[in-house]
Amino acid sequence: MPTFRIRDAIPATPRAHIIRLDLEGQPFPYRAGQAAYLQPRGASKRRPYSIASAPEETARHGLIEFLVQTGGQGSGLTPAQVRPGTPVAVEGPVGSFTFPPHPR
């Protein structure tokens, strides 16, 4: 399971952050609508999160985005676990609820 570091953690709401993981030149092919299991260092277990960035943008910039709940009931993540520089184990992509390649 690859590990990537959080490049940015942008507060989106009082209880959610957009985290951008730096893929460090490694490919991470996925389709729109898929998710990945994330486990930041210090988290007790991995949890699935929907990928929030377009595959084309991820390929172009080498960053992948997730919207994660922090500090909420059942979120499992604290704001301290989503700070820039934090290593995150990533498993995926997972899920088959994806957009068709060429919508009609």
C-alpha positions in Angstrom: 0.0 0.0 0.0 1.6 3.3 -1.1 2.1 6.2 1.3 1.9 9.8 0.2 2.3 13.0 2.2 -0.3 15.7 2.7 0.7 18.7 0.6 -2.2 21.0 1.7 -5.0 20.8 4.2 -7.6 23.4 3.4 -10.4 24.0 5.9 -13.7 23.6 3.9 -16.1 23.9 6.8 -15.6 23.9 10.6 -15.6 20.1 10.5 -14.1 19.2 7.1 -10.9 19.7 5.2 -9.8 19.3 1.6 -6.6 17.4 1.7 -4.2 17.2 -1.3 -1.8 14.3 -1.4 1.4 14.6 -3.3 1.8 11.5 -5.5 5.6 12.2 -5.8 5.7 11.1 -9.4 3.9 7.8 -8.8 0.9 7.0 -11.1 -2.5 6.6 -9.4 -4.9 5.9 -12.2 -8.6 6.1 -11.2 -12.0 7.0 -12.7 -14.3 9.7 -11.6 -16.6 8.4 -8.9 -14.1 6.1 -7.3 -12.8 6.2 -3.7 -9.7 5.1 -1.8 -9.1 3.9 1.7 -7.0 6.5 3.7 -5.1 6.0 6.9 -3.1 9.0 8.1 -0.3 8.3 10.5 -1.9 8.2 14.0 -5.3 7.1 12.8 -6.5 3.9 14.4 -7.9 2.4 11.2 -8.3 3.1 7.5 -11.6 4.6 6.1 -12.9 5.0 2.6 -13.1 8.6 1.1 -14.4 9.6 -2.3 -11.8 11.1 -4.6 -12.7 14.8 -5.1 -10.3 15.7 -7.9 -10.7 14.9 -11.6 -8.5 12.2 -13.0 -7.1 14.5 -15.6 -6.1 17.2 -13.0 -4.4 14.5 -10.8 -2.4 13.3 -13.8 -1.4 16.8 -14.8 -0.5 18.1 -11.3 0.5 15.0 -9.4 -1.9 15.8 -6.6 -5.1 13.9 -5.6 -7.8 15.6 -3.4 -10.2 14.2 -0.8 -12.8 15.9 1.3 -12.5 14.5 4.8 -14.6 15.1 7.9 -12.4 16.0 10.9 -13.5 15.9 14.5 -17.0 14.8 13.8 -18.7 11.7 15.2 -17.5 8.7 13.4 -14.9 10.6 11.3 -12.0 8.9 13.0 -9.7 11.9 12.0 -8.6 14.8 14.1 -7.4 18.1 12.6 -3.8 17.2 13.8 -3.9 14.1 11.5 -4.6 16.1 8.4 -1.7 18.6 8.6 0.7 19.2 5.7 3.5 16.7 5.8 1.5 13.9 7.4 2.1 10.6 5.7 -1.1 8.8 4.6 -1.4 5.2 3.5 -3.6 4.9 0.5 -5.3 1.8 -0.8 -7.3 1.9 -4.0 -8.9 3.0 -6.1 -12.0 1.2 -5.2 -15.6 1.3 -6.4 -17.5 0.7 -9.6 -20.0 3.6 -9.3 -18.2 5.6 -12.0 -19.1 7.8 -14.9 -19.2 6.3 -18.4 -16.2 7.2 -20.5 -18.4 9.0 -23.0 -21.7 10.3 -21.6 -24.5 10.3 -24.1 
